């Protein structure tokens, strides 16, 4: 006897993002103000993956406060995504390490989009 259950639906594919925004020194006064503006702008927060850098990603109070201000808006809470990376721009090894991390992320995103479509 044939089953009357419908076939399970495939998981929806995530919407591809428009690209990535990289903001270095995001924990300073200017950087955190820019981060708050980006996080509260629907065309930026919803469409782009955001990478913020600070000398110490775990202790970035100005950036954390800016992102909280931005996340209070509907734009930032919809489908936004961001990462905070530790980067000391005065240290070449730190710059190379973060560049490798960013390259790996961009490569994996491009590979996913190519494979999905």
Beta strands, then each sheet from edge to edge (+ up, - down):
strand 1: 19-23
strand 2: 48-54
strand 3: 81-86
sheet 1: 1+ 2+ 3+
end
